[in-house]
Amino acid sequence: MKTVIIFGGSGFIGSNIVRRLSKLGYKIIIPTSNTEKASKLKICGEIGQILPINLRSLDLDILNKLIEESHYILNLRTIWQENKKSTFENQIFDFNKKIVNILKNFSDKRYIYFSGIGISGDSKSNRTKAISRSEKYIKNNIKNFLIIRPSIVIGNDDKFINRLLKIFYLFYIIPLFGDGKTRIQPTYVDDVALAIQKLILKENIDSNIYELGGNEILTYKDLYIFIAAQIYRKRLFVPIPFNLAILGAYIFEKLNLNLINREQVSLFKEDNLVTNEFLTYKDIEIDVTDTKEVIKNILNKKY
């Protein structure tokens, strides 16, 4: 039985990957800060097949031993907001660097790092810069790696669509950051999980970047109109200048209101589309699930 470590395995995307890989018989180790949530994934496999471990208890020696005994290492771990102890630098770049430095000693390990479409070192976002630096460190220091750049990932438990739904049901006036014309290419979470499954099953890893986007390119306004129509609600969409939106997000952060933060607002500024400069679902022979059908199914299950 081959072993897979999945950092962030208890999260939305990670848990879907766990479900797929467990059916293939992999032993799955999930280092996590939420062991209670990760423990619920044990039902996806046989007894002892899925093992949550408290991330805080992982010192360098234990981490080194886990990687030594594993065949694949997946890193989906990230943060969206900084505080005094957790910064984008230490939680994203430094954490990734720690893993990569261990992997330098093992030529037979495969490393899969989750990034995102539009990642650039020229970004004004400190979070994006930390992810970009992580990508660069991987490419410069190890072989046998994959960098996965999904667009916005949607599914039954995703935060993106579900937060929008709450706003649509509570308010008549819906804010559109900027002019609402920024474009996105949402992708279904199980398509992402299937891509990881197929890439892991390949005999050789090609040290490349995969951009994963769905079949529909939508503006945010297109998306909002579609959701309103599906839930039979008339809503007024009001453009909000980005400076004002960032100020509002800052206030939410200070009040500990888990609605939206400045890093998330920044994502609304730029298109989030597959560039066709890297490999895509087509290169893994995956016919993507229809985005609008996914959204319809989410709405039908929730309401």
N, C-alpha and C positions, 0 to 999 in steps of 0.2 A: 504494500500500500504506500503510494507516494504521499508526501506531506506538503501542505501549502500553508504558509503564514499569510494572514490577511489583516493588515493594520487598517482599522476602520471597517472591519467586517460586520459590525453590528449596526452600521448605518444603512441608509436607504439603498444605495447601490450595492454596498458590500453584502448585505443580507441576501440580496437576489443572486449574487455570485455564489455565496455559500450554498444556497439551495440547489443550484445547478451542479456545482462540483461535488456535493455530498452524494448525489445520485450516481456519480461516476466512481464512487468508492474512495475518494481522496480523504486522508486524514487532514483536518482543518484546525489550525491553531489561530485563535482570535485574540490578540493583545488589545485590550480595550479599557477605557476609563468607566465604562458602564457594563460591568459584568452581569448585572441582573438582566439587562436587555439582551445581551449576547447569549445568556444561558437559555433563553427561549428558543434559540436556533438549534439547540440539541435535538429537538424532535425531528429535525430534517434528516438526521442520519442515524446510524446504529449507535449502541451504547459505546461511549469512549471515542467515537469518530470525530466529534466536534468539541474542541477544548477551549473555552474562554479563559484568558489569563489577565489578571489585573495589570494594566499597563504601568501603573505607578510603582509596581514591585519589580519591574524589569531593570536591573542594573546591566552594565556593559557585558559582564561575564555570562549572565543568563541569556541576554540577547544574542551573543556570539554563539552560544551552545544551540539555541533554537534554530538559528540560521544554518549552522553546521549540519543539523539533522534534517533540514528541509530541502525540497527540490525547487520550489517556487516561492518567491516573496512578492506579495502585492502590497502596495502602499496607497491607500485611499484617504489616509488621515489628513485633515486640514482644519483650519479654524477660520471664522469670518470676522471675528472681533477681538481686539487686543485688550489686555488688562495689564496690571503691574507684573504679574508672573508669566502670563502667556502672551508672547509677541509673535508676529508673523516670522520674525527671524529665528527664534528658538523652536517654535512649534512646527514650522514648515521646513525652512532651509536646514537648520542645524540637525533636526531629527532625520531628514533625508540623508544628510551628509554622514551621520553616524552609521546608518544602514549601509550606505555605499562603501564606506571605509572598511567595514567588516567584509563585504562582498569582494573586495579586492583580493582577499586571500583564498577565494574559492572560484575557480574557473568554470565549474559545472553548474552553478546556480543561475536561475533565471529571475530577473527583476522586472516587475511591471509597475510603473509609476503612473498614477492618475493626475493629470494636469487639467487642461481645459482649452477649448478653442479660443483663439485671440490672445494667448499668453505671449507677452513681449517684455523684454527688459527695458523698453522705452516707456512703459506705462507709468502713469502718475500714481497708480495704486501700489502701496507698499506690499500688499498681499500678492498681487500679480508679479511684482518684482522678485519676491521670495520664491515663488513657484518657478519663474523663469530661471533664476539662479540654480534651483534644484535640477531642472532639466539639463542645464549646461554642465553641472557637476557630474551628473550621471554619464553624459556623453563623453566627457573628458577622462573619466576614471575607470569605467568598467565596460565589458562586452556583455553580450547576452541580455540586453535590456529591451523593453518596449515602453514607449511613452504613449499613454492613451489620452486623447483630447476630445472628450465628449462635448456636445453642445448642451443646452439645458435638458436635464434628464427628467422625464415625467413618468408617472405611474400611480397606482392607487394610494400610495402613502407619501408621495412627494410633497415637499413643502411649498413649492412654487405654485402649482395649480390650486392646492388646498387653501393656501393663504388668500389667493385671489378670490376663491369662492366665498370665504368668510366676509371679505370686503364687499363683494357683489350682493350678498344677502343682507348686510347690515346698512349699507349706504346707497342712496340714490345717485349722488355725485361721486364719480370714480376719477381719481387723479391719473393723468397721462404725463409721465415724466418727459420733459422736452416737448416734442410735437407728436410723439407716439409713432414716428415713422422708422425708428430703429428696427432692424430685421433680426429675427431669430429662426433657428432650425431645430426645434425640439425633437428629442429622440426617446424612444420607449426604453424603459429600464431593462426589460428582459432581452431586448436586442443587444444592449451593452453587455449584459451577463453572458449571452450566447457568444458574443465576440470573444470575450475572455476565455470561455470554455474552449472554443475552436483554436484559439491561439496557444493555449496551454497544451492542447492535444497534438500540436505540430511537433515533429521531432526536433526541428531546429528553430531557434528564435532569430529573427532577422535584424535585430537592433535597429528599429525604425520607429517612426511616429505614425499613429493612426488617428485621423479625425473622424469622429462618429456623429453624424447629423441625420435627422429624419428626412422624410420625403416631401415635407411642406416647408416653404419659406414664408413666414408670416411677419407682418409688422406687429408691434404690441397693440396698436389700435385694431388691426384685423382680429387678433386673438381675443381682445376684450369684447368686440362686437359678436364674435362667434359664441363665446361663453354666455353672454347676455341672451342671445337668441335660444341657446339650448336650455336655459333655465327659465325661459319665458319671463324675463324681466326687462323693462325699459330703464335704461341708465343714461345719465348725462356724463360724457367724458370731457374733462376739463384739463387742458394743457397746464403743466406746472413747470416753471423754469428750473433748471437743474440746481442752480444756487439755492433756491428756496427749498427744493426737495432735500438737498444735503443738510441744510439747516434743520429741517424737520426730523431727519434721520438722527442727527446729532442730539436733538432733544429727546427722542425716543430712547437713545442709548443711555443718556444720563438718568432717565426715569426708569431704566430697566424694563422698558416695554418691548417685548420680543415681536415687533412688527416688521421693521426693516432697519438696516444700518447703512452707514455711509459707503461701505465696500459694496453692498448689494445695489445701492442706488447707482454707483459708478458703472455697473454692468449695463444699465439702460442707455448709456451714452453711445456705445459702439455696436455695430452689427456683430452677431454671433453666428457666423456661417462657415461651412466647410470651404476651405480655400482651394481645394484640388491640387495643393502643392505636396500633399502627403497621401499615404494609403488611407482607404476608406472601407466601409462595409463591403463594397463590391469586391475588394481584394481578398475578403474572407468568405466570399460567396454567401452573403446574407441578404435576403430580400427583406427590407425593413418594414415594420408594421406601420400602417397608415396612422399618421399623427392625429388627425381629426377623429378617427375612430377611437383611438386611445382616450382622448379627452372626453368623448361622448360616454365611454364606458366608465370613466372616473365619475362623471356627473351622475350617471344612472345608479352607481353603487352608493354614492354619498348622499344623494337627495332623491 
